[in-house]
């Protein structure tokens, strides 16, 4: 088919191949002037304060194929205003955000109001703001403040503010508020960034991705109609919070790039979301597997040798068990990542046992490489027209679940993995703030247990000192001089 093109301020998205206009896998290219082009479908690496967990920027550039960053604004803004991020000295036209996090000049930056996955906040969203979790506690981020941040920080792509409820399923009235507030956030943001009309002359270098709520089509129909008709001129893309929303996209904006803010728990789910037409995806399981000491081990399309085996192959290798202590084979046979070229399973097993942080650096490098190759195979399969057959073969060749974790990761306190990696667990509690789940109820265990006792030993010694039994107050030589004992 002829390539379709969407042109918006500072961004161009071309659809290079698709089996159908909607709910079908498609291959495209997202081009931003001065930045690396992103071939889609692809994943967007998640960051902690602007850096991929465990990997420095120079290592990212030298040893990975990472070509974009997902950044949460709440990582950088504290209670005091303005935050240091806004005080970064920059040259004219330079992005303070890029300078502050020292990101490579050619790497696209995607800015969102909250990190992903976000932590539920006890304060609720309001008609003019959303609750966020900063490094110094909870606060409100107003819609006006977020638009100002987009204008000042100059990201390449900005995800629109949305009234998302994460703590529990919203009721009927709450759903109505979600739609009304998100509609108002989007309308006001586009007016501030681009002006209500082209004649006003307001422009923004950031491409704006309008949010699509995780609700049924009928509940947000009017909002979607406005995205299609009233806001279409200034939209650069769509940000969706669940894969079912891909079926709600109006036809007139179906050519826009789709960023799916999802949490697939296996490669099988990733393939399903790609089959529905997702272009860019967030995949938290990469970091979760690295923290768990699991090296991913799968290929798409599945090799013929894997398909011919009688039983499904594991999706990853848990490198904690002692059986790897003398195994000098690479994490994955034939893998060309830095970790597999220079190190082996025995070394990684030793690093894990010693709680050496290099272990998680190597695992992150390996797992990101596996995911890069996975998406490269997906794009080739779609272009060759064999995607459905390859998905069927992959589902038969590999296990439906990732292996369970057997060791304790670098930043865990009680529960070490999400439930999809360790079925007996019900949640995740980690030391770093953006992973800490709020305590539910009064009987939830403390995150940080006390490292001191109740002074029982001192109390016992005090009681002994008050007893009537005589206690010698000299050493062995003194006892020998007085004839009480013989020194040996």
Buried (B, 14 or more C-beta within 10 A) or exposed (E): EEEBEBEBBBBBBBBBBBBEBBEBBBBBBBBBEEBBBBBBBBBBBBBBBBBBBBBEBEBBBEBBBBBBBBBBBBBBBBEEEEBEBBEBEBEEEEBBBBBBBEBBEEBBBBBBBBBBBBBBBEBEBBEBBBBBBBEEEBBBBEBEBBBBBBBBBBBBBBBBBBBBBBEEEBEEEBBBBBBBBBBBBBBBBBBBBBBEEEEEEBEBBBBBBBBBBBBEEEBBBEBBEBBBEEBBEBBBBBBBBBBEBBEBBBEEBBBBBBBBBBBBBBBBBBBBBBBBBBBBBBBBBBBBBBBBBBBBBBBBBBEEEBBEEEEBBBBBBBBBEEEBEEBEEBBBEEBEBBBBEEBBBBBBBBBBBEEBEBBBBBBBBBBBBBBBBBBBBBBBBBBEEEBBEBBEBBBEBBBEBBBBBBBBBBBBBBBBBBEBBBEEBEEBBBEEBBBBBEEEEEEEEEEEEEEEEEEEEEEEEEEEEEEEEEEEEEEEEEBBEEEEEEEE
